[in-house]
Amino acid sequence: MAKRKATESEPLPTKKPTKSVSETTISICIPSTVISSKNAYNLQQITNIIYQIAKACTIYKVAEIIVFDVPQSNNDKEDDKSTVVVGSKVKFVEDEPEKTLANPSKKSNVNGDKVSPSLLVASLLQFFITPPYLVKTMFSSHLNSKFKNILPKFTYAFKLPKITTLPFMQNNQVYKDFKEGMIIPRETPLMKKKNKKTKSDHKITVSKYVNIGEKEALKLDIKREIPIYSRVTVDLKNKTVVSPLQAYGVVGHKAAFGYHVRMASEFNKIFTQSPISDGYSSTIYVNCDDYFGNNNKISELDNLSTFKEATGNVLMVLGNYKDLQAGFKADTSNVFENIDSVAHLFDSKLNIPDGCRIEDAILISLAKVIE
């Protein structure tokens, strides 16, 4: 057996996590209508809804959250309810009094301009599992043009308490040895040009420096540099990068810290863009966001068997059946050829009390599935 070189030292011991990955993984799919005008009247209510979902998903170690973008035409009538006409007066939601007075002919928009409901939901879900010192970088418009107007949407999110069931908490104090960070570029070196010092035109694409929320960036003790703006888990003692699984014992799909968040603009992408190579082993439908029991009269749902046990990689789809059916019908791909109803995509249904909101249904369903 070859001897270790004298220059290479043994890695320092680190704390071992007490949490572990379950053999059964849970993915949930929620519709963008979770923050429609019938469910939330302003940004503060939207934030609280998503905060409740994030807490439930970290408690039950959900591996993935899919945000399905429900076709906008399906919600036009609901969006009109954000204004209430009383005689000749028009009352708007309380969040935007100055706009309504200046231009009462415009409809109030709780989501703000240029931010789609699905993007807002996905961004808030990601915000709640992101360390505060990484928020501005992760949601920078320089990295993703879609984030141009997203930071102001975190106004109320910044004020909420930190979720207490994140991977590093109640986990043998692993936070002392491991921390989430982001690779950042070093300052571009100055070059002398015609008696003037100017920055080099060379763009830095890789680096050994990582932002871990301290005053100074940490220089990693690694041989190969890492692409800048990569989210990493850092071993503080050995100044190296490790997997979230090694650090915390639990991990979301695609090696995500907490849960993995993705958006599905078309219904087929809920299934075809799964991060699991073999796909989901079973799909469960949970009827919610149905406040008047309209879905109880749908025969396709009666034919679904009742959920019994979760095994493998489970996908749980929550929402109003009509919204899901509208998204299914609007899908222009050939993935669902010869399938005439969205109900045929589900293996079983999970029964919960009637009239539940989506955020409440998530907590109830997870408690039933993970017993």
C-alpha positions as CSV (number, residue, x, y, z in Angstrom):
1,M,0.0,0.0,0.0
2,A,1.5,3.3,-1.0
3,K,2.4,5.7,1.8
4,R,0.7,9.1,1.9
5,K,3.0,11.9,0.9
6,A,4.3,14.0,3.8
7,T,2.9,17.2,2.3
8,E,-0.7,15.7,2.5
9,S,-2.2,15.9,6.0
10,E,-5.0,13.8,7.3
11,P,-8.4,15.6,7.1
12,L,-9.6,17.0,10.4
13,P,-12.5,15.1,12.0
14,T,-15.9,16.7,11.7
15,K,-19.3,16.2,13.4
16,K,-21.4,13.4,12.1
17,P,-25.1,14.1,11.4
18,T,-27.8,12.3,13.3
19,K,-30.4,12.7,10.5
20,S,-30.6,10.2,7.7
21,V,-32.2,9.8,4.3
22,S,-35.5,7.9,4.2
23,E,-35.9,5.0,1.7
24,T,-39.1,6.7,0.5
25,T,-38.8,10.1,-1.0
26,I,-41.7,12.5,-1.4
27,S,-42.1,15.1,-4.1
28,I,-45.1,17.4,-4.1
29,C,-46.6,19.4,-6.9
30,I,-48.7,22.6,-6.2
31,P,-50.5,24.8,-8.6
32,S,-49.6,28.5,-9.0
33,T,-53.3,29.2,-7.9
34,V,-52.1,28.7,-4.3
35,I,-51.6,32.5,-4.3
36,S,-54.6,33.4,-6.5
37,S,-56.8,36.3,-5.5
38,K,-59.3,34.0,-3.9
39,N,-56.6,32.7,-1.5
40,A,-54.4,35.8,-0.9
41,Y,-55.2,39.5,-1.2
42,N,-51.8,41.0,-0.8
43,L,-48.0,40.2,-0.7
44,Q,-48.0,39.6,3.1
45,Q,-50.7,36.9,2.8
46,I,-48.9,35.4,-0.1
47,T,-45.7,35.3,1.9
48,N,-47.4,33.6,4.9
49,I,-48.9,30.9,2.7
50,I,-45.6,30.0,1.1
51,Y,-43.9,30.1,4.5
52,Q,-46.4,27.6,5.9
53,I,-45.7,25.3,2.9
54,A,-41.9,25.6,3.4
55,K,-42.2,24.7,7.1
56,A,-44.3,21.7,6.4
57,C,-41.9,20.5,3.7
58,T,-38.8,20.8,5.9
59,I,-40.6,19.1,8.8
60,Y,-41.4,16.0,6.7
61,K,-38.2,16.2,4.6
62,V,-39.8,16.7,1.2
63,A,-37.2,16.1,-1.5
64,E,-38.8,18.2,-4.2
65,I,-41.4,20.9,-4.7
66,I,-42.9,21.4,-8.2
67,V,-44.8,24.6,-9.0
68,F,-47.2,24.1,-11.9
69,D,-48.0,27.2,-13.8
70,V,-51.8,27.0,-14.2
71,P,-53.0,28.5,-17.5
72,Q,-53.7,32.2,-16.9
73,S,-57.0,32.1,-18.8
74,N,-58.3,29.7,-16.2
75,N,-57.9,32.4,-13.5
76,D,-59.0,35.5,-15.3
77,K,-62.3,35.5,-13.5
78,E,-60.7,35.0,-10.1
79,D,-58.2,37.8,-10.7
80,D,-61.1,40.2,-11.3
81,K,-62.1,39.7,-7.7
82,S,-59.2,41.7,-6.5
83,T,-61.4,44.8,-7.0
84,V,-64.9,45.2,-5.5
85,V,-67.4,47.6,-7.0
86,V,-69.8,49.2,-4.6
87,G,-72.0,51.7,-6.4
88,S,-69.8,54.4,-8.0
89,K,-66.9,53.7,-5.7
90,V,-64.1,51.2,-6.3
91,K,-62.3,49.6,-3.4
92,F,-58.9,47.9,-3.9
93,V,-56.7,45.7,-1.7
94,E,-55.0,47.5,1.1
95,D,-51.5,47.0,0.0
96,E,-51.7,49.6,-2.8
97,P,-53.7,52.6,-1.7
98,E,-51.5,55.1,-3.5
99,K,-52.0,53.3,-6.9
100,T,-55.8,53.1,-6.5
101,L,-56.2,56.8,-5.8
102,A,-53.9,57.8,-8.6
103,N,-55.5,55.6,-11.2
104,P,-58.7,53.8,-10.0
105,S,-59.3,52.4,-13.5
106,K,-56.5,49.9,-13.1
107,K,-56.9,46.5,-11.5
108,S,-54.8,45.8,-8.4
109,N,-52.2,43.1,-8.8
110,V,-51.1,41.4,-5.6
111,N,-48.2,39.8,-7.4
112,G,-46.7,43.0,-8.8
113,D,-45.6,43.7,-12.3
114,K,-43.5,41.3,-14.4
115,V,-43.4,38.5,-11.8
116,S,-45.6,35.5,-12.6
117,P,-47.4,33.7,-9.8
118,S,-45.4,30.5,-10.4
119,L,-42.1,32.4,-10.3
120,L,-43.1,34.2,-7.1
121,V,-44.1,30.9,-5.4
122,A,-40.9,29.2,-6.5
123,S,-38.7,32.1,-5.4
124,L,-40.3,32.4,-2.0
125,L,-39.9,28.6,-1.5
126,Q,-36.2,28.9,-2.3
127,F,-35.8,32.0,-0.1
128,F,-36.9,30.2,3.0
129,I,-34.1,27.6,2.7
130,T,-31.5,30.1,1.6
131,P,-29.1,31.7,4.2
132,P,-29.7,35.5,4.5
133,Y,-26.2,36.3,3.4
134,L,-26.7,34.5,0.0
135,V,-30.1,35.9,-0.9
136,K,-29.0,39.0,-2.8
137,T,-26.5,36.9,-4.8
138,M,-28.8,33.9,-5.5
139,F,-31.6,36.1,-6.7
140,S,-29.5,38.6,-8.6
141,S,-30.9,39.7,-12.0
142,H,-27.3,39.4,-13.3
143,L,-27.5,35.6,-12.9
144,N,-31.1,35.3,-14.0
145,S,-33.0,38.0,-15.8
146,K,-36.3,36.6,-14.4
147,F,-35.2,37.9,-11.0
148,K,-35.2,41.5,-12.0
149,N,-38.2,42.4,-9.8
150,I,-38.1,39.6,-7.3
151,L,-36.0,41.0,-4.4
152,P,-38.8,43.6,-3.4
153,K,-41.1,40.6,-3.1
154,F,-39.1,39.4,-0.1
155,T,-40.1,42.4,2.1
156,Y,-42.3,40.3,4.5
157,A,-40.2,37.1,4.1
158,F,-37.2,38.8,5.7
159,K,-39.3,39.5,8.8
160,L,-40.5,36.0,9.4
161,P,-38.6,33.7,11.9
162,K,-36.0,31.3,10.6
163,I,-37.5,27.8,9.9
164,T,-36.3,25.6,12.8
165,T,-36.3,22.3,10.8
166,L,-33.7,23.1,8.2
167,P,-31.1,20.3,7.6
168,F,-28.4,21.7,9.9
169,M,-30.7,22.2,12.9
170,Q,-31.3,19.6,15.6
171,N,-28.5,17.6,13.9
172,N,-25.6,17.1,16.3
173,Q,-24.5,20.7,15.9
174,V,-23.2,20.1,12.4
175,Y,-23.5,23.8,11.7
176,K,-20.2,24.2,13.7
177,D,-18.3,22.3,11.0
178,F,-20.4,22.9,7.8
179,K,-21.9,25.9,6.2
180,E,-23.7,26.8,3.0
181,G,-21.8,29.2,0.7
182,M,-21.5,30.5,-2.8
183,I,-18.3,30.6,-4.9
184,I,-17.4,34.2,-5.7
185,P,-14.9,35.8,-8.1
186,R,-11.8,37.5,-6.8
187,E,-11.3,41.2,-7.7
188,T,-10.1,41.5,-11.3
189,P,-6.4,42.4,-11.1
190,L,-5.3,45.9,-12.1
191,M,-3.2,46.4,-15.2
192,K,-1.1,49.4,-16.1
193,K,-2.1,50.9,-19.4
194,K,-0.7,54.3,-20.6
195,N,0.2,55.4,-17.1
196,K,-3.3,54.4,-15.9
197,K,-4.4,51.5,-13.8
198,T,-7.4,49.7,-15.4
199,K,-9.1,46.5,-14.7
200,S,-8.2,43.5,-16.8
201,D,-10.7,42.6,-19.6
202,H,-10.3,38.9,-18.5
203,K,-13.5,37.7,-16.9
204,I,-13.2,35.4,-14.0
205,T,-15.2,32.2,-14.4
206,V,-13.7,30.0,-11.6
207,S,-12.5,30.6,-8.1
208,K,-11.4,29.2,-4.8
209,Y,-13.1,31.9,-2.8
210,V,-16.5,31.3,-1.1
211,N,-19.0,33.6,0.6
212,I,-20.1,32.0,3.9
213,G,-21.5,35.1,5.5
214,E,-18.3,36.2,7.2
215,K,-16.5,39.6,6.7
216,E,-14.0,38.0,4.5
217,A,-14.4,35.3,1.9
218,L,-13.0,31.9,2.8
219,K,-10.2,30.6,0.5
220,L,-10.8,26.9,-0.1
221,D,-7.9,24.4,0.2
222,I,-8.7,22.7,-3.1
223,K,-6.7,21.8,-6.3
224,R,-9.3,22.7,-8.9
225,E,-11.2,25.9,-8.8
226,I,-15.0,25.9,-8.9
227,P,-17.2,27.9,-11.3
228,I,-18.3,31.2,-9.8
229,Y,-21.8,31.6,-8.3
230,S,-22.0,27.8,-7.6
231,R,-24.0,27.0,-4.4
232,V,-21.8,24.7,-2.3
233,T,-21.6,23.1,1.2
234,V,-18.4,23.9,2.9
235,D,-16.4,21.9,5.4
236,L,-15.1,24.7,7.6
237,K,-12.4,22.7,9.3
238,N,-10.8,21.3,6.1
239,K,-11.7,24.3,3.9
240,T,-13.1,22.0,1.2
241,V,-16.4,21.4,-0.5
242,V,-18.6,18.4,0.5
243,S,-22.0,17.1,-0.5
244,P,-25.0,18.2,1.6
245,L,-25.6,14.5,2.3
246,Q,-22.2,14.1,3.9
247,A,-22.7,17.3,6.0
248,Y,-26.3,17.0,7.0
249,G,-27.3,13.3,6.4
250,V,-30.4,14.5,4.5
251,V,-30.6,15.9,1.0
252,G,-33.3,16.9,-1.6
253,H,-33.4,15.8,-5.2
254,K,-30.4,17.0,-7.3
255,A,-28.3,17.2,-4.1
256,A,-30.3,20.2,-3.0
257,F,-30.0,21.7,0.5
258,G,-33.4,21.1,2.0
259,Y,-35.8,20.6,-0.9
260,H,-35.3,21.0,-4.7
261,V,-37.6,23.6,-6.3
262,R,-38.6,23.6,-10.0
263,M,-41.3,25.1,-12.1
264,A,-43.4,23.3,-14.7
265,S,-44.8,25.6,-17.4
266,E,-46.6,22.7,-19.1
267,F,-48.4,19.8,-17.4
268,N,-46.2,17.1,-19.0
269,K,-43.1,18.6,-17.5
270,I,-44.3,17.7,-14.1
271,F,-43.4,14.1,-15.0
272,T,-40.9,14.4,-17.9
273,Q,-38.5,16.7,-16.1
274,S,-38.3,14.7,-13.0
275,P,-34.8,14.7,-11.4
276,I,-35.2,11.0,-10.8
277,S,-33.7,9.0,-13.6
278,D,-36.3,6.2,-13.3
279,G,-39.2,8.7,-12.8
280,Y,-41.7,8.6,-9.9
281,S,-42.8,5.2,-8.7
282,S,-46.3,6.3,-7.8
283,T,-48.5,9.4,-8.0
284,I,-51.1,10.5,-5.5
285,Y,-53.9,13.1,-6.0
286,V,-55.0,15.2,-3.1
287,N,-58.2,17.2,-3.6
288,C,-58.0,20.7,-2.1
289,D,-58.6,24.3,-3.0
290,D,-62.2,23.2,-3.6
291,Y,-64.3,25.1,-1.1
292,F,-67.8,24.1,-2.4
293,G,-67.4,20.4,-3.0
294,N,-67.6,20.6,-6.7
295,N,-65.0,18.0,-7.3
296,N,-67.0,15.4,-5.3
297,K,-69.3,15.0,-8.3
298,I,-66.5,14.1,-10.7
299,S,-66.8,10.4,-11.7
300,E,-63.1,10.0,-12.7
301,L,-62.1,10.7,-9.1
302,D,-64.5,8.1,-7.8
303,N,-62.7,5.4,-9.8
304,L,-59.3,6.2,-8.2
305,S,-58.3,3.7,-5.5
306,T,-57.6,5.1,-2.0
307,F,-54.0,5.6,-1.0
308,K,-52.6,2.8,1.2
309,E,-48.8,3.0,1.6
310,A,-45.9,5.2,0.3
311,T,-42.9,3.4,-1.2
312,G,-40.1,4.4,-3.5
313,N,-40.2,7.9,-5.1
314,V,-43.7,9.3,-4.5
315,L,-45.2,12.3,-6.3
316,M,-48.1,13.9,-4.6
317,V,-50.1,16.3,-6.7
318,L,-52.3,18.8,-4.8
319,G,-54.9,21.3,-6.0
320,N,-58.3,21.8,-7.5
321,Y,-59.1,19.1,-10.0
322,K,-60.5,21.7,-12.5
323,D,-57.2,23.6,-12.5
324,L,-55.2,20.4,-13.1
325,Q,-57.6,19.3,-15.8
326,A,-57.3,22.7,-17.5
327,G,-53.5,22.4,-17.5
328,F,-53.7,18.9,-18.8
329,K,-56.0,19.9,-21.7
330,A,-53.8,22.9,-22.5
331,D,-50.7,20.7,-22.9
332,T,-49.8,20.6,-26.6
333,S,-47.2,17.8,-26.4
334,N,-47.9,14.2,-27.4
335,V,-46.9,12.8,-24.0
336,F,-50.5,12.3,-23.0
337,E,-51.8,10.9,-26.3
338,N,-54.9,8.7,-25.9
339,I,-55.4,9.9,-22.3
340,D,-58.6,11.9,-22.0
341,S,-58.5,12.8,-18.3
342,V,-55.9,14.0,-15.8
343,A,-57.3,11.5,-13.3
344,H,-55.8,8.6,-15.4
345,L,-52.3,9.9,-14.5
346,F,-52.8,9.1,-10.8
347,D,-52.4,5.8,-9.1
348,S,-54.4,6.7,-6.0
349,K,-56.1,9.5,-4.1
350,L,-55.5,10.6,-0.6
351,N,-58.7,11.6,1.3
352,I,-58.5,14.6,3.6
353,P,-61.2,16.8,5.0
354,D,-63.3,18.7,2.4
355,G,-62.7,22.4,1.8
356,C,-59.0,22.5,2.8
357,R,-56.7,25.2,1.5
358,I,-53.6,24.0,-0.4
359,E,-51.2,25.0,2.3
360,D,-53.3,23.1,5.0
361,A,-53.7,20.1,2.7
362,I,-49.9,19.8,2.3
363,L,-49.4,19.5,6.1
364,I,-52.3,17.1,6.5
365,S,-51.3,14.9,3.5
366,L,-47.6,14.7,4.6
367,A,-48.7,13.7,8.1
368,K,-50.8,10.9,6.6
369,V,-48.3,9.7,4.1
370,I,-45.3,9.7,6.4
371,E,-46.6,7.9,9.4
